[in-house]
């Protein structure tokens, strides 16, 4: 390995008993390989087996914890004990080469489009019409919110029982926890909505519930991370700004989470600048890192698709998450360690079969274009190769 990239292979301890041998993270991505009910399949296992050496910290795609939460069609589930056997296999597969395995937990809220197709029911903080949705949403009742909090904690316990090394609570990407934090989405006037403090409440309640069950049941180290989208701006409609996220983040850090992950997309997303507000024009991850000030490891993501970008990303965070790169070049970390830079390629021509992607991933390939680095030709080659597997 070239000395230039040594920093990317510097070990990092997340908490006593959990040490990573590099700064690489497999970003949470929906493999679209599960059953419609969210049960783990052989294609889920193949996807992770092919990538269990792509990073030191491996995070699954979003696993739904509560009814009416099908956002992807074939995403992971973790709603009850029936899911435990498959989750055990998934954890074993992810850890087979020494990686640290994290199960991401979420509910998509209004984003559960497949649930609406199946049951004509989608939950959200408020029964509000959104012009970007083709279906209505139903406001969660107080009892349902309390059940949701319990569902997160029990899903975390199942993750522990399945052998995962931790869970990531997904508060990003316009899913339910973010919807509750957003004044654009949340029009409630109760414990979980109204002013800023109450819009933070569900996130904090979920984290506390997860921490409580793990503190009670765990006899080995178990990580609890939190993922955040730092801004929510829909043209003139502002859900929240970076300064709001920093205030929420302070509350999250006060709960002693084990890491924070920042969800950003687009060309050079890890260096994206704030669009509005007090920090307009400043690099978001730089602002957040100064706020975190070494109190908790920070994972950064967004178009980290080359050795140079991976190295640069360490200027803004402690760990670098690979998403699109891990899809099309799962051997990136190994090739970089072996100083085989010339062998690193984003071209998938004649090697789609080797990537161990489920045929249904074809519906997600267009997402790869968002970073600006994966080309239309690569996506076309992926689609062609996946079509042959159908």
N, C-alpha and C positions, 0 to 999 in steps of 0.2 A: 504494500500500500504506500502511495506517495505521502510523505510527511505533511503535505498541504492539507490533507483531509483527516489528520489525526484527531482533531476535535470532535468529529462526527462519531468516533469510536471510543470516546472517553466514557468510562462507566459512570452511572448515576444511580444513587440510592433514592428511591421515592419515599420509603419509610423503612424502619428497621425490619430486616428480613426480606426486602424486595429491592434488589439491585439489578439494573439493566446493564448489559455489556456494550451498548451503543446508544446514540441519541435518536435512533430511528423508531418511528411509530407507524404501524399499519392503521391508516385512518379508518374510521367506521364507514363502511360502504355496504349498501344493500346488494347482496349477491343475486337476489331474485331467484333463489334456488330451492326455497322451502315449498311445502304444500300450501294450498290456499288458506288452510287453517293455521299455518305458521309452524308446522312441525319440521324438524331437521330432516333432511334427505341426504342420500349419498352424494348428491351434487353440492350441497352445502359443505360436506366434509372434504370433497375434492378441491373446492375453491380454497378452503383454508389450508389444506395439506400443501397445495402448490405455493402458498404464501407464508407458511409458518417459519421461513427463514428470511423473509423480506424485511423484518424489523425485529426489535427486541421487545417492544410493547405492542401487542396485537389486540385490536378492538373490533368487535363484531359490528355488523350493521344493526340498525335499530330493532330491538325486540319489544313487541307490544305487550303491555301488562294488563290491559283492561278491555272489556267488551266494546264492540263497534270501533275497532282501531286498525282496520286493514287499509293502509295507505299505499301499498306497493303491489298488491296482488299475490306475491309469493315471498313476502318478507318473513322474518323470524317472529315467533310468538313465545310468550312466557306468562301465560295467564293463570295456569293452575298446575297441579301435580302431573298431569298427563304429558307435559312438555319436558319433564325432568330426564327421562332416558336419552332423548335426543340431545339435550343440552350437555349431558355427561360426555357423549361421544364427541360433540363439538369442542368442548374444553380439552379433552384428551388429544384431539387432533391438533389443536392450536399449540399445545404445550409439548408436543412430541419432540421438537428440536431445541427445547430449552427456553422457549419464549414465555413471556408473562401474558396471560390471557384475561381480557376484560370483556364483559357482556354489557353492551349499551342498552339501557332501559328507557322506554318512552311511551307516550300516547300521542297520536298525530292530531287529535282534536278534529278541527274542521277539515283537515287534510285526508281524512279516511274515505276517499272517494269510492274505493271498492266496497266498503261497508255500506255505503249508500246504495250502490248497485244491488247488493245482496239483500239488504234489510230496510232500505229507505229510512235510515236513521244515522245521523252523524252528530256527535257531541261537540260543544264549544263552550267557552266561558259565558257567552251571551247569545240569545237568539237574534242575531243580526244578519241582515242580507249583505253579501259581498258580491260586487260586480264581477269578480274573477271566478266565482263558483257557479256551477250550473244546478245546484241543489240547495235546499234550505238546511240550516243547522239548528240543533236543539240545545237549549241552555241546560247545563248540568245543575241538578238540584244540590242542596246542601248535603243530603245523605249520600248522593253519588260522589261528591267531592271527597267526603270522608272515606268512602269505600275505595276511591282512587288512591288516596294516600296509603291506605293499608295495602292495596294491590302493589304499589311500588315496593313497599317494605318486604312483602312476601316474595315478590319476584327476585329481590336482592338475596333473600335467604335461599331461594332455590338455586340462584347462581352460585352461592357459596357451597351448597350441597352438591352441585354438579361438578365442582372442582375448579371453577374459575378463580382467578386471583384478585378479582375486583369487579366493580360495576361502574359504569359511567352514566350519570343522570343527564338526560338529553334536554337541555333547556334552550335549544337553538333551532334554526332552520324553519321557523314559523310553525313549529309543532305546539302541543297543548301548553306546556309550561311557559313558553315564550308568549303564547296567545294571552295567558293570564297576566303576564308582565306588561303587555302592550296596551296603552290607553286607546289605541285604534281598534283593538279586538275586544277588549274587556270593558263592558258597560255596566258591570255589576255594582251594587252598593251594599255589600255585606263584608264579611271577614276577608273575602278573597277578591275584592274589587272596590274601586272608588279612587282613593288617593294613592300616592306612590307607595306608601308603606304597605297598604293592603294588596296592591298588585304584586308585591314581592312575596306575599305570604305563602302562596301555594308552593313555590320553589323551596322556601325554607322549611315548610312543614314536611315536604317529601324528603328533603335531605335529613332532617332530624329523625324521621321515622325509619329511614334506611340505616342511619347510624345506630339507632337504638337496638334494632333487631340484630345487627352485626355484633355490637358490643356484648349483647346477651348470649349469642350463639357461637360466635367464632372462637376457635382455639388456635388459629394460625393467622398470619398477616393477611389482611384483605383490604384492598384499595377502594376508596370511594372518590370518584372524580366527577367534575361538573363541566358540561359543555355550554358555551354561551355564544350567541350571535351579538356582536357589539353594537349594532345599529339596526333600526327598523324604519325605513323611509319609503313610503309609497307615494312619490310625487309630493303633493301638498299634504298628504296624510302621514303624520309622524307618529309611529308607535312609541318610540323612545330614541334618544341620542346616546352617544358614547358616554357623556357625563352621567347619564342615568345608569348605564351599565356599570360604571365604576362604583356607584353607590350600592348597587345590588351586589357587585363583586365583593365589596367590603363586608357585607353581611354574610356572604357565602364563606369568605375566608375566616370570619369569626367562628364558624362552625368546624374549623380544622379539617377541611377536605384535603385529600392527598395530592390532587393536581387539578389544574384548570385548563380546559382546551378551548381555543378560540376558533370559531367556524367562520372562515372567509373564503370567497370564491373569486374567479375571474383572473385575467392576466396579472401575474405577479401578485396574487391575492394576499400573500403573507406580508406584503408591503403596502397594502391598500391604505389610502388616506381617508380620514373622516370627511363625510360629505357636508355636514352642517354642524352648527353649535359651537361651543367653546373651543373645541379642538379641531375645527375645520382646517383641512390641509395638512394636518399632522398624521404621521404613520400610526395607525391604530394600535398595532402590536407594540410599538415603542412606548406609546402612552400607557398601555396596560402593563407592560413590563416594569415601568417606573413606579406604577401604582402597587404592583405586587411586591416589588423590591426584595426578591429572593425569599419571600415567605412561603411560597409554594411553587413547585415546578410548573412551568407554562408550556403548553403544547401549541405550536403554530402550524397553520396549514394554508394551502392555496397556491396552486401552480408551482409546487416544488417538484420540478421535473428534470433536474440535471444536477450533477455534482456541485456545480458552482452555486446554484440556487439553494441547495441543501446546506452548503457551508455558510452562505450569506444569511439564511434563515436563523442561524444560531445567534445572529446579532439582535434578534427580536424575541427569541424564546429559548427555552432550555432543551426542548425536544422538537423534532421536525416530523410532521405527519405526511406520509406518502399516500396519495389517493389514486389519481389517474396513472401515475407512474407505476404503482404496484399492480394495477390492472394489466398494463401492456408490457411491463418489464419487471416481473416479480423477482428476478435475479439481480436487481440493481445493487443492493447492499453487498451481496457476495462479490460481484464483479468489481465494485469500488474497493473492497477490502483486498482483492487480489490484484489491484492495479490494472484491471482490464477495461480501461475506459473506452477503448475503441470498440469493445463488444457491446457497450450499452446502446440500446436502440429503441426508439418509439415506433418503429415500423413493424407491423405484425404480419406482413405478407408471408403466407405459407407456414405460419406458426400459431394460428388461432387455436387449433386443437390442443396445443401444449399449455395454453393459458387456463384450462380447466374452468371455463365459464359455462353456466347453464344456458340452454337455448333461450329461456325467457329473459336473459340479460339483454337480449336484443332490444327490448323496450326501454332500456336505460342507457344505451350507448351514446345517445345524443348529449347526455349530461357531460360527457368527456370533452365536448367542444367548448364548454364554458371557460376553461382556463386559457384558451387561446394558443396552447402549445400542441395539443393533440390535434392532428389535421383531419379534415373531412375524408381524405383518402384512407387514413387509419381506421376511422369509424366505419367507412364503407367496407373495408376488408374484414373488420370484426363482424359486421352484419352478414356479409356473405358467408363467412365461416360458420357463424352460429345458425344460419338458415340451413346449412347442410346437416346440422345435428338434430334438427326438428323431426 
